Amino acid sequence: MPSIGNLLALGCKRGAYRVHMLIGAAIAALLIAPPAKAPATTTAPATAPATAPPTPPAAPAPQPSAATFTTISGRPPELPLKRVDPRIWEARFDASLWAPSLRKGDTVTLQLSNIMVWMPMVLQSTWSQVDPTSIKTEIWVQGAKHNAAAQRTSFRQGLAQGMAAVGISIPDTQGQSLKWNVTWFEQCWSSVVDETAAARITWPAEWPAEVQESLKPQPGIESGHDDFKKFVDKVTGGNLRSVTPWIAAKELVRATMQAYTAVDADGMRIENGFPRGLVVNGAWASMKTGTGSSHDVAAACVAVLRTAGIPARVVLGMTELQGSSGGAARSRLVTWCEFFLPGAGWVPFNPNDLRGGIRGGLSVERPWPSFGTWDELNEFLPICYGFSAPIPGASSMPYPAGYVWTAHGTIDMSTASDTVTLQILGRGRPK
């Protein structure tokens, strides 16, 4: 992966739609236009873990995807899935790069040009929908707000798994700080499943083209490795398809979570009181040791399901979590999972909510908390599938937070630091 100190030259203009009007109106126009030709689906390189994990075996090379690229990441659910209790949220994602002055006259820590930041967007999924006319951006350089952020904002669609991305061209910087944010409105639904009906759905002769990408490995989700193949064979006794996809998915998720002996439920990197991003060692490395963050567990669940031939994906998003000491709720980055049920749609589940029950031995014949039926799903706002926007040639920061960027120049990382801040501005009013 290219380090942040020598990021690749900006290569994002080709295929991007340069906005010279209000960004919301431009995006709305894009949504009703035919999808652009799909760019390469290479995902941004894996980011540096908090501790060096074992070196994983070589992953099988991803084959060209046959998926149809669109601006949606999932269609409304079909029975036995259904969505209920819609809520509308206003959210903001802030990211900054800054460095304090350590000695008199030491004021140039960032020397960057051709800076392009890409913020992923899940415009429409099975359980959420962003209002494209609501998307707004802001830019600050050296503490001064730029007055033409809309003119420096572009939009890209047709990315992997139906994702889109908002691009922000940040003015050249020689100094100590830059900051940007994206604000948007999003509607989210809770999910309900008829488990009896779900358990009767059989394996398809072939998975739909639009979910094929969710069968392939990606950074941090090393599906298809021999270790995962052996794990699936052990869990299923070599007879994976002797049960339906619903039952197989529950058996595999239960076994995956039982493989972990210690999990950091928060999984956020905090330095000097500021959040930087997620602690991610990856599915293979964390399952090998039986320890990891909640994000590693989500990645492992998805890697195992994909290895078993069930389309699955990690969802990176945001929600409000109550403080451990009972303080005020704070918006945080979180991850959860989805797998595809033939003819029905994407089934959401939250490994964090399953951990206690897994230790006690959850029966696959009984409903599980936040698995298919998830009452609080309408409080979870998806941002990205995987851990970073799939923009070829772009890099994330050492601790991923969804966004990626490219630039020319240098950063003194001995003094510089990156932070992310999330805010729920509108409190999820019912539709």
C-alpha positions as CSV (number, residue, x, y, z in Angstrom):
1,M,0.0,0.0,0.0
2,P,1.3,3.5,-0.7
3,S,2.1,5.3,2.4
4,I,0.5,8.6,3.2
5,G,3.9,10.3,2.8
6,N,4.2,9.4,-0.9
7,L,0.6,9.1,-2.1
8,L,0.1,8.4,-5.7
9,A,-0.4,11.3,-8.1
10,L,-4.0,12.4,-8.6
11,G,-5.7,10.1,-11.1
12,C,-9.3,10.7,-10.2
13,K,-10.5,13.2,-12.8
14,R,-11.1,10.6,-15.6
15,G,-14.6,9.2,-15.2
16,A,-15.6,11.7,-12.5
17,Y,-18.4,14.2,-13.1
18,R,-17.1,17.7,-12.3
19,V,-19.8,19.8,-10.6
20,H,-20.2,23.5,-11.6
21,M,-23.5,23.9,-9.8
22,L,-25.1,22.9,-6.6
23,I,-23.8,19.4,-5.8
24,G,-27.3,18.1,-4.8
25,A,-28.8,19.0,-8.2
26,A,-26.0,17.5,-10.1
27,I,-26.2,14.2,-8.2
28,A,-30.0,14.1,-8.7
29,A,-29.4,14.4,-12.5
30,L,-26.9,11.6,-12.4
31,L,-29.3,9.3,-10.7
32,I,-31.8,9.4,-13.5
33,A,-29.1,9.2,-16.2
34,P,-27.8,5.8,-17.5
35,P,-25.0,4.5,-15.3
36,A,-21.6,5.5,-16.4
37,K,-19.2,2.8,-17.6
38,A,-17.9,1.0,-14.6
39,P,-14.4,1.8,-13.4
40,A,-12.0,-0.9,-12.3
41,T,-13.2,-2.5,-9.1
42,T,-9.9,-2.6,-7.4
43,T,-10.4,-1.7,-3.7
44,A,-8.2,0.7,-2.0
45,P,-5.2,-1.0,-0.4
46,A,-5.5,-2.5,3.1
47,T,-4.6,-0.1,5.9
48,A,-2.0,-0.6,8.6
49,P,-3.2,-2.6,11.6
50,A,-2.6,-1.6,15.2
51,T,-0.2,-4.6,15.6
52,A,1.5,-6.6,13.0
53,P,-0.6,-9.7,12.2
54,P,0.8,-12.9,10.8
55,T,1.4,-12.8,7.1
56,P,-1.7,-14.3,5.4
57,P,-1.4,-16.8,2.5
58,A,-1.7,-15.4,-1.0
59,A,-5.3,-14.7,-1.9
60,P,-6.7,-16.1,-5.1
61,A,-6.7,-13.4,-7.7
62,P,-10.2,-11.8,-8.1
63,Q,-11.7,-12.5,-11.5
64,P,-13.4,-9.7,-13.6
65,S,-16.9,-9.2,-12.2
66,A,-20.0,-9.9,-14.2
67,A,-22.1,-7.7,-11.9
68,T,-24.3,-4.9,-13.4
69,F,-23.1,-1.6,-12.0
70,T,-25.8,0.7,-10.9
71,T,-26.3,3.5,-8.4
72,I,-28.1,1.1,-6.0
73,S,-26.6,-1.4,-3.6
74,G,-29.8,-3.4,-3.0
75,R,-33.4,-3.4,-4.1
76,P,-36.3,-3.2,-1.6
77,P,-36.8,-6.5,0.1
78,E,-39.2,-9.3,-1.0
79,L,-40.9,-11.7,1.4
80,P,-40.0,-13.3,3.7
81,L,-38.0,-10.0,4.4
82,K,-39.7,-6.7,4.9
83,R,-38.7,-3.3,6.0
84,V,-40.7,-1.3,8.7
85,D,-40.5,1.8,10.8
86,P,-38.6,4.3,8.5
87,R,-36.7,7.1,10.1
88,I,-35.0,10.1,8.5
89,W,-31.6,11.3,9.7
90,E,-29.4,14.2,9.0
91,A,-25.7,13.2,9.4
92,R,-22.3,14.8,9.0
93,F,-18.9,13.3,8.5
94,D,-15.9,15.5,9.3
95,A,-12.3,14.6,8.6
96,S,-9.1,16.6,9.3
97,L,-5.4,16.4,9.0
98,W,-3.4,18.7,11.3
99,A,-0.3,19.2,13.3
100,P,0.6,21.5,16.2
101,S,3.5,23.9,16.0
102,L,6.2,22.2,18.2
103,R,8.7,25.1,18.1
104,K,8.8,28.7,17.1
105,G,8.7,29.1,13.3
106,D,7.8,25.4,12.7
107,T,4.6,26.1,10.8
108,V,4.9,24.0,7.6
109,T,4.0,20.3,8.3
110,L,1.8,19.7,5.3
111,Q,3.1,20.4,1.8
112,L,0.4,19.0,-0.5
113,S,-1.0,19.7,-3.9
114,N,-3.6,18.1,-6.2
115,I,-5.5,16.9,-3.1
116,M,-8.6,14.8,-3.9
117,V,-10.7,13.2,-1.2
118,W,-13.4,10.6,-1.9
119,M,-16.2,10.0,0.6
120,P,-18.2,6.8,-0.1
121,M,-21.9,6.9,-0.3
122,V,-24.5,4.1,-0.3
123,L,-27.2,5.9,-2.1
124,Q,-29.8,3.2,-2.1
125,S,-29.7,-0.2,-0.4
126,T,-32.2,-2.7,0.8
127,W,-32.5,-0.9,4.1
128,S,-31.6,2.7,3.4
129,Q,-31.8,5.6,0.9
130,V,-29.9,8.8,0.7
131,D,-31.6,12.0,-0.6
132,P,-29.1,13.0,-3.3
133,T,-30.3,16.6,-3.3
134,S,-29.3,17.0,0.4
135,I,-25.6,16.3,-0.1
136,K,-23.4,19.3,0.8
137,T,-19.7,19.7,1.4
138,E,-17.4,22.2,3.2
139,I,-13.6,22.8,3.1
140,W,-11.2,24.5,5.5
141,V,-7.5,25.2,4.9
142,Q,-5.4,26.6,7.7
143,G,-8.6,27.3,9.7
144,A,-10.2,29.4,6.9
145,K,-13.4,28.2,5.3
146,H,-13.3,27.9,1.6
147,N,-16.2,29.8,0.0
148,A,-16.6,27.6,-3.2
149,A,-16.8,24.1,-1.9
150,A,-19.6,23.2,-4.2
151,Q,-17.5,24.1,-7.3
152,R,-14.7,21.9,-6.0
153,T,-17.0,18.9,-5.5
154,S,-17.6,16.1,-8.0
155,F,-19.5,12.9,-8.0
156,R,-18.7,9.3,-9.1
157,Q,-21.2,6.5,-9.6
158,G,-21.0,2.9,-10.7
159,L,-18.4,1.8,-8.2
160,A,-18.1,-1.7,-6.7
161,Q,-21.3,-3.0,-5.1
162,G,-23.4,-0.1,-6.4
163,M,-21.6,2.4,-4.3
164,A,-21.0,6.1,-5.2
165,A,-18.5,8.6,-4.0
166,V,-18.5,12.3,-3.4
167,G,-15.1,13.8,-4.4
168,I,-13.7,17.0,-2.9
169,S,-10.8,18.8,-4.5
170,I,-9.0,20.6,-1.7
171,P,-6.8,23.6,-2.4
172,D,-3.1,23.2,-2.3
173,T,-1.8,23.3,1.3
174,Q,1.4,24.5,2.9
175,G,0.8,24.7,6.6
176,Q,-0.6,22.8,9.4
177,S,-4.2,21.9,8.8
178,L,-6.9,21.0,6.4
179,K,-10.5,19.8,7.1
180,W,-13.5,18.8,5.1
181,N,-17.0,17.5,5.7
182,V,-20.0,16.0,4.0
183,T,-23.6,16.4,5.2
184,W,-26.6,14.5,3.9
185,F,-30.1,13.2,4.8
186,E,-30.8,9.5,4.9
187,Q,-33.8,7.3,5.4
188,C,-33.3,4.0,7.2
189,W,-35.6,1.1,7.9
190,S,-35.8,-1.7,10.5
191,S,-35.9,-5.2,9.2
192,V,-38.3,-8.1,9.9
193,V,-38.0,-11.7,8.6
194,D,-40.3,-14.7,8.7
195,E,-37.7,-17.3,9.8
196,T,-39.8,-20.3,8.9
197,A,-40.3,-19.1,5.3
198,A,-36.6,-18.0,5.1
199,A,-35.4,-21.4,6.1
200,R,-37.4,-23.0,3.2
201,I,-35.6,-21.0,0.5
202,T,-33.3,-23.3,-1.4
203,W,-29.9,-22.7,-3.1
204,P,-30.1,-21.0,-6.5
205,A,-28.7,-22.5,-9.6
206,E,-26.8,-19.3,-10.0
207,W,-26.5,-16.1,-7.9
208,P,-27.8,-12.9,-9.5
209,A,-25.2,-10.9,-11.4
210,E,-25.6,-7.9,-9.1
211,V,-24.3,-9.9,-6.0
212,Q,-21.4,-11.6,-7.7
213,E,-18.9,-9.1,-6.3
214,S,-19.9,-10.1,-2.8
215,L,-18.5,-13.5,-3.4
216,K,-14.9,-12.3,-4.1
217,P,-12.0,-11.5,-1.7
218,Q,-11.1,-7.9,-0.9
219,P,-8.6,-6.2,1.5
220,G,-9.2,-7.5,5.0
221,I,-11.8,-10.1,3.8
222,E,-9.6,-12.9,2.5
223,S,-12.3,-15.3,1.4
224,G,-11.3,-18.3,-0.5
225,H,-8.1,-19.0,1.4
226,D,-7.3,-22.6,2.2
227,D,-7.8,-22.0,6.0
228,F,-11.3,-20.7,5.4
229,K,-12.1,-23.6,3.1
230,K,-11.0,-26.0,5.8
231,F,-13.1,-24.1,8.3
232,V,-16.2,-24.3,6.2
233,D,-15.7,-28.0,5.5
234,K,-15.3,-28.6,9.3
235,V,-18.4,-26.7,10.3
236,T,-20.6,-28.2,7.6
237,G,-19.1,-31.7,7.6
238,G,-18.4,-31.3,3.9
239,N,-22.1,-31.2,3.2
240,L,-22.7,-27.5,2.9
241,R,-25.8,-27.8,0.7
242,S,-27.5,-30.4,2.8
243,V,-29.3,-27.5,4.5
244,T,-30.8,-24.3,3.0
245,P,-28.8,-21.1,2.7
246,W,-30.5,-19.6,5.8
247,I,-29.6,-22.5,8.0
248,A,-26.1,-22.7,6.6
249,A,-25.5,-19.0,7.1
250,K,-26.5,-19.2,10.8
251,E,-24.3,-22.3,11.4
252,L,-21.3,-20.6,9.8
253,V,-21.8,-17.3,11.6
254,R,-22.2,-19.1,14.9
255,A,-19.0,-21.1,14.4
256,T,-17.0,-18.1,13.2
257,M,-17.9,-16.1,16.4
258,Q,-17.1,-19.1,18.6
259,A,-13.6,-19.0,17.1
260,Y,-12.8,-15.7,18.9
261,T,-11.7,-15.7,22.6
262,A,-11.3,-12.0,23.0
263,V,-12.9,-9.1,21.1
264,D,-12.5,-5.4,21.4
265,A,-16.1,-4.3,21.1
266,D,-15.3,-0.7,20.4
267,G,-12.6,-1.2,17.8
268,M,-11.8,2.5,17.4
269,R,-8.3,4.0,17.5
270,I,-8.3,7.0,19.8
271,E,-5.2,9.2,20.2
272,N,-5.0,12.2,22.4
273,G,-8.8,12.0,22.9
274,F,-9.5,12.1,19.1
275,P,-10.8,9.2,17.0
276,R,-8.7,8.3,14.0
277,G,-10.6,5.3,12.6
278,L,-11.1,1.6,12.9
279,V,-8.7,-1.0,14.2
280,V,-8.7,-3.7,11.6
281,N,-6.2,-6.6,11.4
282,G,-8.3,-8.5,8.9
283,A,-10.4,-11.7,8.8
284,W,-7.6,-14.2,8.3
285,A,-5.2,-12.8,10.9
286,S,-7.8,-12.3,13.6
287,M,-9.3,-15.7,13.2
288,K,-5.8,-17.2,13.3
289,T,-5.2,-15.8,16.8
290,G,-8.8,-15.8,18.0
291,T,-8.5,-12.1,19.0
292,G,-9.5,-8.9,17.2
293,S,-11.8,-6.0,17.0
294,S,-15.5,-6.1,16.4
295,H,-14.7,-5.1,12.8
296,D,-12.4,-8.1,12.4
297,V,-15.2,-10.3,13.6
298,A,-17.6,-8.8,11.0
299,A,-14.9,-9.3,8.3
300,A,-14.4,-12.9,9.4
301,C,-18.1,-13.6,9.2
302,V,-18.3,-12.3,5.7
303,A,-15.1,-14.1,4.6
304,V,-16.5,-17.4,5.8
305,L,-19.9,-16.9,4.2
306,R,-18.2,-15.9,0.9
307,T,-16.0,-19.0,1.0
308,A,-19.1,-21.1,1.5
309,G,-20.5,-19.5,-1.7
310,I,-23.0,-17.2,0.0
311,P,-22.8,-13.5,-1.1
312,A,-22.0,-11.4,1.9
313,R,-20.6,-7.9,2.7
314,V,-19.3,-5.8,5.6
315,V,-21.3,-2.6,6.1
316,L,-19.4,0.4,7.5
317,G,-21.7,3.0,8.9
318,M,-22.5,5.3,11.8
319,T,-24.9,5.2,14.7
320,E,-25.3,6.8,18.2
321,L,-23.9,4.7,21.0
322,Q,-24.4,5.3,24.7
323,G,-21.3,6.0,26.7
324,S,-20.0,3.2,28.9
325,S,-20.4,5.4,32.0
326,G,-24.0,6.3,31.1
327,G,-23.0,9.6,29.6
328,A,-24.5,11.2,26.6
329,A,-24.8,9.2,23.4
330,R,-22.0,9.8,20.8
331,S,-22.0,9.1,17.1
332,R,-19.5,6.4,16.2
333,L,-18.3,4.4,13.3
334,V,-19.6,0.8,13.4
335,T,-19.7,-2.3,11.2
336,W,-22.3,-4.9,10.7
337,C,-22.9,-7.6,8.0
338,E,-25.4,-8.6,5.3
339,F,-25.8,-11.8,3.3
340,F,-28.0,-12.4,0.3
341,L,-31.0,-14.6,0.5
342,P,-32.2,-15.7,-3.0
343,G,-35.3,-14.0,-4.1
344,A,-35.6,-12.0,-0.9
345,G,-32.7,-9.6,-0.7
346,W,-29.9,-8.6,1.7
347,V,-30.3,-10.0,5.3
348,P,-28.7,-7.8,7.9
349,F,-27.1,-9.1,11.1
350,N,-25.0,-7.5,13.9
351,P,-22.2,-9.7,15.3
352,N,-21.9,-7.4,18.2
353,D,-25.4,-8.2,19.4
354,L,-24.8,-11.9,19.0
355,R,-21.7,-12.3,21.1
356,G,-23.3,-13.0,24.5
357,G,-25.8,-15.5,23.0
358,I,-23.1,-17.3,21.0
359,R,-21.2,-18.2,24.1
360,G,-24.4,-19.7,25.5
361,G,-25.0,-21.7,22.3
362,L,-27.6,-20.2,20.0
363,S,-29.8,-22.7,18.2
364,V,-30.1,-22.2,14.5
365,E,-33.7,-23.2,14.8
366,R,-34.6,-20.2,16.9
367,P,-34.6,-16.5,16.1
368,W,-31.4,-14.6,17.0
369,P,-31.2,-11.0,18.2
370,S,-30.4,-8.6,15.3
371,F,-30.2,-11.4,12.8
372,G,-32.7,-10.9,10.0
373,T,-35.2,-9.2,12.4
374,W,-33.4,-6.1,13.7
375,D,-35.5,-3.5,15.5
376,E,-32.7,-0.9,15.8
377,L,-31.5,-1.2,12.2
378,N,-33.3,2.1,11.4
379,E,-30.7,3.8,13.7
380,F,-27.7,2.6,11.6
381,L,-26.7,4.7,8.6
382,P,-24.6,2.8,6.0
383,I,-21.6,4.7,4.5
384,C,-19.6,2.0,2.7
385,Y,-19.3,-1.7,1.9
386,G,-15.9,-2.8,3.2
387,F,-13.6,-0.4,5.0
388,S,-12.8,2.1,2.4
389,A,-14.1,3.6,-0.8
390,P,-13.2,1.5,-3.9
391,I,-11.3,4.3,-5.8
392,P,-8.4,2.9,-7.8
393,G,-5.1,4.5,-6.9
394,A,-6.4,6.1,-3.7
395,S,-5.3,5.3,-0.1
396,S,-6.9,5.5,3.2
397,M,-5.2,6.7,6.4
398,P,-3.5,4.1,8.7
399,Y,-6.8,3.5,10.5
400,P,-9.6,3.2,7.9
401,A,-12.7,5.4,8.2
402,G,-14.3,4.9,4.8
403,Y,-12.8,7.8,2.9
404,V,-9.7,7.7,0.7
405,W,-7.6,10.3,-1.0
406,T,-4.7,11.1,-3.3
407,A,-2.2,14.0,-3.4
408,H,1.3,15.1,-4.4
409,G,3.7,16.2,-1.7
410,T,4.8,15.3,1.8
411,I,3.5,15.1,5.3
412,D,5.6,15.0,8.4
413,M,3.7,12.1,10.2
414,S,6.0,12.5,13.2
415,T,3.9,15.5,14.1
416,A,0.7,15.3,12.0
417,S,-2.4,13.5,13.0
418,D,-5.7,12.6,11.3
419,T,-9.1,12.6,13.0
420,V,-12.7,11.8,12.1
421,T,-15.8,13.2,13.8
422,L,-19.4,12.0,13.1
423,Q,-22.5,13.9,14.1
424,I,-26.2,13.0,14.0
425,L,-27.7,16.4,13.4
426,G,-31.4,15.3,12.9
427,R,-32.5,12.8,15.4
428,G,-34.2,10.2,13.2
429,R,-37.7,11.5,12.9
430,P,-40.3,9.1,11.7
431,K,-41.2,9.5,8.0
